[in-house]
């Protein structure tokens, strides 16, 4: 375990996890970061409220709003988030 300003980083079998998120490989961790960057732009730019943005994303992914957490998504779902958010951002930029 490594502790830094972001919290605890756990290591096991070449997998990593920040805090209490599920262990993931580096590709999934990178996808989580990119998905959040793209998604956060939607609500931080006031395109939608944060709550409405999560509702829209959950609907698009076929998840309940309470299940729509990028920290627990698998790589396939994260790629869908990145693609979905990128399309919406391209439409308004």
Secondary structure, 3 states (H helix, E strand, C coil): CEEECCEEEEEECCEEEECCCCCECHHHHHHHHHHHHHHHHHHHCCCCCHHHHHHHHHHHHCCCHHHCCHHHCCHHHHHHHHHHHHHHHHHHC
